[in-house]
Amino acid sequence: MSHIPIRTCVACRTKRPATEMLRVRKWEGSISTEAPGGRGAWLCPNEECIEQAFRKRLLVRALRLESMPPDWEQCMARLLQEAYERHAESGTEEDR
Ligand SMILES: [Zn+2]
């Protein structure tokens, strides 16, 4: 098994393997989970952490965004959706 880096959630500060977390990157004045590079922040794939990161604007600070992305709410919705899908995937893995 290869070494898995440990990352810290920007919302709850919990340390987890990077593979279990959602990575958010600064991308063209907004944020993206699919950006090829750039400054990144990590979040637990759960509703609490994602909502906190957006509502308290923790991601703005973590990613050093110059301003609030205009699609902030959509970004949050997209991340919540990704977290939801992540849970659906890990659920099937546990069943094996
Ligand atoms: Zn967290």
Residues whose N, C-alpha, C, O or C-beta is under 5 A from the ligand:
A	BS01	ZN	C9 A11 C12 R13 T14 C44 C49
